[in-house]
Amino acid sequence: MSENWSVEEARLRKQLAECYHLINYYGWTEMIFNHISVRLPGEPKRYLVNTFGLNYDEVTPENLLTVDANGQLLSNESNKPNPAGFALHGSIHGARDDIHCIIHTHTNAVCAVAMKKSGFNHDNFYGAQLFGRVGYHEFEGITLYDDERPRMLESLGQKHVLVLRNHGVAVGEADIPRTFFLLWVAQRAAEIQCHTGMIPGEDVVLSDDIRQRCADDAQSVMTHSSAAQKMFDAAVRKMRKERGPLWAGDTP
């Protein structure tokens, strides 16, 4: 670990690297593309993000890069980030002080839901937890241009899940474990919705009252309990048991 890092930065670097490896472990990667980003403490605002060109299972605490909200490199590194790919992350980080971590994915199930006009339905166990918590942003092409940022923020509002129509999903929460937890809920909701669509017959539809109660309870668990941290730690333990050390010098 670098002697220049604070204790908190060292902790965040290790946890973010673990999160990259978890996304790979569960098969939610998109080759070398997409990002998981986390805000570092203090001012001015700085963020950790992956080196462009690495597979997710090649990410380590040491090769994570420090960037500003435009994805521009702040540290003296030979490695480079993907500034264009940080447009989505930077816009959300810059506007939402309650969101410190963002994960963006293009899994098959999520992309399929993003193709549907109705988006996520809220009639399965996981979809009900997302009721009223999802924003939708119309597809404008690859997210490269600064002029799209205010429209993405308007689409997100005060929610924590943003479906990029015809594209994928971005989720953001107060820390890395909560963001991973929320991504897992969205991924499971999308998977079950896709499988449900393959089975003939009428679906059981939940009332909005039940959906809202489920969503409220899920948000309460996310905010007021240690469930997300416990889940993240358990997933990391399982991954290390199966794969061993995640990088040179890795220890639990």
C-alpha positions, 0 to 999 in steps of 0.5 A, spaced: 500 500 500 502 507 498 505 511 504 501 517 501 494 514 502 490 515 508 487 509 512 480 511 509 483 511 502 487 505 503 480 501 505 476 504 499 481 502 494 481 495 497 474 495 497 473 497 490 478 492 488 474 487 491 467 490 488 471 489 481 473 482 482 465 481 485 462 483 478 467 479 474 466 473 479 458 473 478 459 474 470 456 482 470 462 484 466 463 488 459 470 486 457 474 492 459 468 497 458 464 500 464 466 503 471 465 502 478 467 509 481 467 511 488 468 518 491 474 519 496 473 523 502 475 530 503 475 536 498 476 537 492 472 532 490 476 526 487 474 519 485 477 512 484 476 508 477 479 503 473 485 503 469 482 503 462 484 496 458 484 492 464 479 486 465 475 487 472 479 481 475 486 485 473 484 491 478 488 492 484 488 497 490 494 500 487 492 500 479 486 504 481 486 511 478 484 518 481 480 522 477 476 528 477 468 529 476 470 529 468 474 523 468 481 527 468 487 524 471 489 527 478 495 523 480 501 522 476 500 515 473 502 512 466 496 508 466 490 512 463 482 512 465 477 512 460 474 519 460 469 519 455 466 513 459 466 517 466 461 522 463 455 518 466 459 517 473 461 524 473 454 527 472 451 523 478 457 524 483 457 532 481 450 533 483 448 527 488 452 528 495 448 522 497 451 517 492 458 516 493 459 509 489 456 508 482 456 501 478 454 501 471 452 494 467 450 491 461 448 484 463 443 480 458 437 481 463 438 488 464 439 490 457 433 486 455 429 490 460 432 496 458 429 495 451 422 494 454 418 501 454 415 499 461 422 497 463 422 494 470 415 491 472 414 490 480 411 484 481 416 479 483 420 479 489 426 483 487 422 488 482 417 490 488 423 492 492 424 497 486 417 500 486 418 508 485 426 507 485 427 507 478 428 513 473 429 512 465 433 516 461 432 516 453 437 513 449 441 518 445 447 514 443 454 513 446 454 517 453 460 521 450 457 528 450 457 533 456 450 536 454 447 530 455 449 530 463 443 535 465 438 530 462 441 524 465 440 528 472 433 530 470 431 522 468 435 520 475 431 525 479 432 523 487 432 516 485 438 511 486 437 506 479 437 509 472 435 505 466 439 507 460 434 505 455 436 501 449 443 501 453 443 498 461 443 500 468 447 505 473 446 504 480 448 509 486 448 509 493 452 511 499 457 506 499 460 500 495 457 495 499 450 498 499 451 499 491 453 492 490 447 490 494 442 495 490 445 492 483 444 485 485 437 486 487 436 490 480 440 484 476 435 479 480 429 483 478 431 483 471 433 476 471 426 473 474 422 478 469 426 475 463 424 468 465 417 470 467 416 472 460 418 465 457 412 462 461 405 462 458 400 464 462 397 470 466 402 473 471 400 475 478 400 482 479 401 486 486 397 492 488 401 499 488 400 498 496 404 492 496 409 494 492 410 501 496 411 497 502 416 492 499 420 498 496 419 502 503 422 496 507 427 494 502 430 501 503 429 501 510 434 495 510 439 498 506 439 505 510 438 502 517 442 496 517 448 492 516 445 487 511 449 490 505 455 490 509 454 483 511 452 481 504 458 484 501 463 481 506 460 474 505 460 474 497 468 476 498 469 471 502 466 466 498 470 468 492 476 468 495 475 461 498 474 459 490 479 463 487 484 464 492 488 471 493 485 476 488 492 480 487 499 479 489 499 481 496 492 480 497 489 478 504 482 478 507 
